[in-house]
Amino acid sequence: MAAKVVDASAVVALLFGEAEGPGIAERLRGADLIAPALLPFELANVCLKKIRRHPAQGDAIRTSFRMFDRMAVSVIEVDQGQALALAESSGLTAYDASYLWLARRMGSELVTLDRQLAAAAVL
C-alpha cells in the first residue's frame, strides 16, 4: 500500500463534508496516510473558526472534528530547519513547506486542495 501525505485542506474537506470531499476520498482510497505533526493543530484551528462562524452548529462541527481520530493518519516529525529552507526557496508558508518536505522525504504523493502547495509539489 502506498503512503500519501495529506494536508489540512484535504482532511477538512473529508471531515466537514465539503464539495471536494468525495474526490479527496477517491485519491486516498487504499493509501496509508501520513502528515506532519502540525496537522491536528491545523484541524483544531479550522474547527474553532467554523464554530465561531456558526455557533449553532457547534456540536455537529465538534462531532465531525472527532472523526479525525478514526482516520489512522500517521503523524511524523518534520525537520523544521529543512522545512524552513524549503519555505524560503518555494515561497510557501513554513506550515505548507512541512507537508511538501515530508512528501519529498517519503517519496509520496501530496494530497492537497491548496493550489500553491500543489504547484510546488510538482516542481
N, C-alpha and C positions, 0 to 999 in steps of 0.2 A: 504494500500500500504506500503510495507516495505521500510525503508530507507537504502541506501547503501552509504558508504564513498567511494569517488572516488578521486584518486590521479592524479598528473600531468601527469604521463606516460600514464594513461588510457585516459585522456581528450585530450592529444596531439595526440594520435592515432586516435581519432574521428575527431578532428578539421582539421588535416592535411592529412587525407585520407591514413593513414599508413596501412600496411598489416593486423595488428591486430585489426583495427577499427571495422570491422563487428562483430567479436567475442565479443569485448567490448560492442558494441551496444546491442547485444543479452543479455548479462549479466545484462545490465542496464535497459532493457525494462520494463516499468511499475513501476520502483522504484522512490522514492523520493531521490534526490541526495544531499548529504551533503559533506562538505570539510572544512578543517581548513582555516582560513583567509589568510594564505600564498599562497593558490592555485593561485589566479590571478597573483601574483608576479612571481611565478614559470613559469606560462604560458607565461607571457610577456618576461621573460628571454629566454625561448625556442624560441619564435618568433624572438627575436632580433638575436639570434645565427643563425637561419635559414636565416634571411635577410642578415646578414653579409656573410654567406656562399654562398648565391645565390642572390646577389643584383638585378639581372634582374627579379627575381620573387617576388620582394618586395611587389608590390600591391596585388598579389594573396595571399601571406602569411598574409598580414595585414587583408585581407578580411576573410580568414579562422579564424584568431585570433578573429575577432569581432563576430564570430558565438557563441563564449562562452557566450555572453550576452543573447542568446536565450536558453541556456541550463537549466536555472532555478536551478542552484546549490545553495543551502542554505549555506552560509559561516558562520562558527561558531568559536568563540574564543576558544582557547585551553589553558589549564593550563600549562604554559611553564615550571614551576618547575617540574610538574609531567612528562611532556614530556621529559625533560632533564634526569630525573631519569630513565625513560624507555629507553632512548637512551644509557645511561651508561650501563644498565643491559643487553641490547639486542645487542649492537654493531652497532646499526643503527645510521644514522646521526640524528641530532635534527629535521631536516625537516621531514624525514621519520617517526621518532617516533611520530611526531604530528599527522600524519594520523592514525597510529596504536593506539595512545592514544584515539583519537576521536572514532574510530571503537569500541574499548573496552568500552568506556564510554557510547556509544549509543547502544551497543549490536547489532551492524550492521556488515554486510559483508564489507570487504575492497576489492575494485576492483582496482587492480594494475597490471602493467606489470613488475614491479621491483621484481626480484626473491628473493632477500634478504628480502625485505619487506613482500612479500607474505609468505615466510617461517616463518618469525617472527609472522605473523598473525595467523598461525595455532598452535602455541605453547601455 
